[in-house]
Amino acid sequence: MKCLAMRLGPEFHDEADIRFLLRHLDISAYDDAMEILERFYPLERFPQKTLYALQELWEGSRPDRRSAHHPGGCFGRT
């Protein structure tokens, strides 16, 4: 639900909350995160800006935790 309701902007803490949840749940690959999201919500319900933001979080992440399908990595950005 946090991902579906994600608000963008410096005044919101959704990005940090999502990063925390992914680390806490040990989700380190973009494809794994998308698979979990699709179990609960059809991706068609996600605003396109949210899907772009999630992918951008992965692409801007630490290089030591990269996904094979998405070379940008995961949400563990420092």
N, C-alpha and C positions, 0 to 999 in steps of 0.2 A: 504494500500500500504506500510505503514511503516513496518508492520509485514512481508510482503512478501519479502521486500528488506533488512531485518534485517542483519546487519553485527555484527559479534562477535569479541570482543577484547577490551582491555582497551583504545585503541586510538579512538574508536567509541563511539558515544553517543546514539545509537539506543535503547539500553535497557532503559535508562533514559527517552527517548522520548516516548517509548511505555508505560512505567509506568505512565507518565504524562497524556497521552491520555486516558488511562483506568480510572484513577482517575477523569479526567475532564468529561468523559462520564458516570461516575458512574457504571462502569462494575466491579463487584466484584467476579464473578464466572467464572472459567475456561470454563465451558460448554457454558455460555452466550457469551464469547469472541469467541469461536470456531464457534458458530452458526452465529454470525455476520460476521466473516471472510468468512464462506461458502456461504453467500448471494452474495458476490462479486467475490470470487475466489474459484475454486474447490481446496480442500485440496491436491489433487494430484499434483498441481502446486507448492506447497510449498516444498522447500528443507527439507529433513528430519532433518537436523541440526537446522533449524528454529523451527520446531514443538517441538523438544527436548528442545530447549532454552526457548520457551514459557512455556512449562510445568515446566521446572526447575525454572523459575521466580515465578510461582505459589507456588511450593513446598518450596521455600526459603523465603516465605512471612511471614508477621506478623501473629501470631496465632489468633488474635482477628478478622480477616476478612477471615475465612476459608470457602471454598466451601464444600458442603455436598458430592459431587462426588469426589472431589480432596482435601483430608485433608490438603494439604500443604497450602491452602489459596488462596490469590489473589496477585496482583502485588503491594500491598501497603507496601512492605518490607521497613524497616528502617535501 
